[in-house]
Amino acid sequence: MKRTLYIVLLFIGCLSVKAEEPILDSIAVSEIDSIVMDLDSIARADSIAQMDSIAEDLMLEESLAWLDTTGCTADAIITELPDSIYIARLQDLPFIIEMPYNPVVRGFIVRYLKSSKRLAGLNIKAEYYFPLFEDALCRYNLPYELCYMAVIESALNPTARSHAGAAGLWQFMPSTGKLYGLEINSLVDERLDPVKSTEAACRFLKSLYETFGDWNLAIAAYNCGPGNVNKAIHRSGKRDFWSIYPFLPRETRSYLPLFIAAAYAMNYADAHGVCPTELDYTMNTDTIRTNERLHLMQVSDILDIQIEELRRLNPQYTRDVLPGGTKAYVLCLPTDKTVDYIDQHDLILAHRADELINNRRAEIELLHKQGLNGGYSVNGVTYYKIKNGDTLSGIAKKFHVSVKQLRAWNGLKNDNIRAGKTLRIGG
C-alpha cells in the first residue's frame, strides 16, 4: 500500500538501546542479534540520521499542536526497568494480537517514553479518536488493539500526508483509498475523514487477515503490501513475522516493533511518570447530512465557529466546500451548534452565497467532475490521460461529450487511442 513514513523514521534512532539481559519469548537469541546488528547499521547511516532529525522536529510540532502542556512537569521519566517488568506488562494487556518482547521492541518503548510530552499528546488524542476506532473494529469483529496502528501511521493526525502521497489517520494511498470506496477528488478527500477512512481501514485489515491468517503478518502487509510479505514468506520458507523479518523492506521491519511499543507506552504512560495533558478543542460533536452546496465559511460566520475548528472537524473538504448535488455529504459540528444550524439553515445558505458559492459554481462543478472522472485542468483547459482499457466512447461518457467532439478537439481520424497519451476535453 505504502510509502516511507516520517513516523517510522522518527524512532529509528532508538535502536542502539538494548537490554542488558533480554528475555526472549518468541525469537532465538541468534536471530535477535542478527536483527539488532542490521538495524543498528541502518541507524548509523548518515542519510537516515538526517531524515530522523527532520522527522523528529515535524513530529514534535504536530504532537504539541493541540495540547496544553503548561502543567506538565515530568522531568524524571522512568525508562530503565528490568526486562521481566516489560514482559509481564505486555502479557497483561487484554489483547488477542501477540505482543512479543525483544531488544528491538524495548528500544522503541524507551524512545516513546523519553518523548514524554509527545506521548502525553498521543494519549489525549486517543481519547478523541479511539472510541471511533473501537466502534468500527467491533462492527468488523477485529481486535481493538489495531487502534495503535493509526498511532504509528499518522500520530493520530487526520490531515497527515506522506511525501509519497498517503494521507489521513490510516495513511491510505489514493489507489487503495478508492479501492475501498473513499471519494478522492479536487473537492473531497475522504482519506482525511476519520469515520470513512476508519471504515475503509477495517475492511482492508480484515481482508489482509483473511489472506494471511496471522495478525503480525497482516499488520506488516498493511505497511508494505501483501506482495512484499508473500515474497518474504517464499524466501524464508516460514510464515511468522520474526522468521521473515530479514526479507522484509527496512521500514516494515520496524513496523510491528513500533506497534508493540506504542501499545505498551500508551497503556503504561502513567506508570512511567508521563503527565496528563488537556485537549483545547471540543470532543462533543454531531453531524448534519446535506445535499446543499455549502462553504464552511458560511457556517463559520453565521454560527460563530472558528473556521479552523470547522476545518478540523471536516478535514475531508480540502477546499472548504461541500459539493452537494445528488449525493448527501456530512457536516460535522460541535454538538451545541447543531440545533442552531437547523434553525438558521436558510440564512446560512444565503449568506455570502454569490461570493463563496454562486460565482464559483462552474469552477466547483468542473473540479468535482474532474476529480470523479480522472481529468485535470491546465490554464482552464481540461485534459485526460488515457489508461489501459480506455475506449474513446467510454471517455466521452465520462465527460458527457460525444465521440465526434473528442475527435475534433484532438485531431483524431478514427477511434484508435493509446494508453499514456493525453486527450483534450473541450474546444
Protein Blocks (a to p, Z undefined) as FASTA:
>chain_A
ZZcdfklmmmmmmmmpccfbdcdfkbcfklmmmmmmmmmmmmmpmklmmmmmmmmmmmmm
mmmmmpcfklpccfbccfbdcfklmmmmmmmpccfbdcdddfklmmmmmmmmmmmmlmmm
mmmmmmmmmmmmmmmmmmnopafklmmmmmmmnoopakbccfkopacjkopafklmmmno
pacdfkbccklmmklmmmmmmmmmmmmmmmnopaklmmmmmmnopklmmmmmmmnopacf
klmmmmpcfklmmmmmmmmmmmmmmmmmmmnopacdddfbdfbdcddddfbdcdfklmmm
mnopafklmmmmmmmlmnopafbhjbdcdddddfklmmmmmmmmmmmmmnoklmmmmmmm
mmmmmmmmmmmnopaceehiacddddehiafklmmmmnopafklmmmmnopablcdcehi
acdedZZ
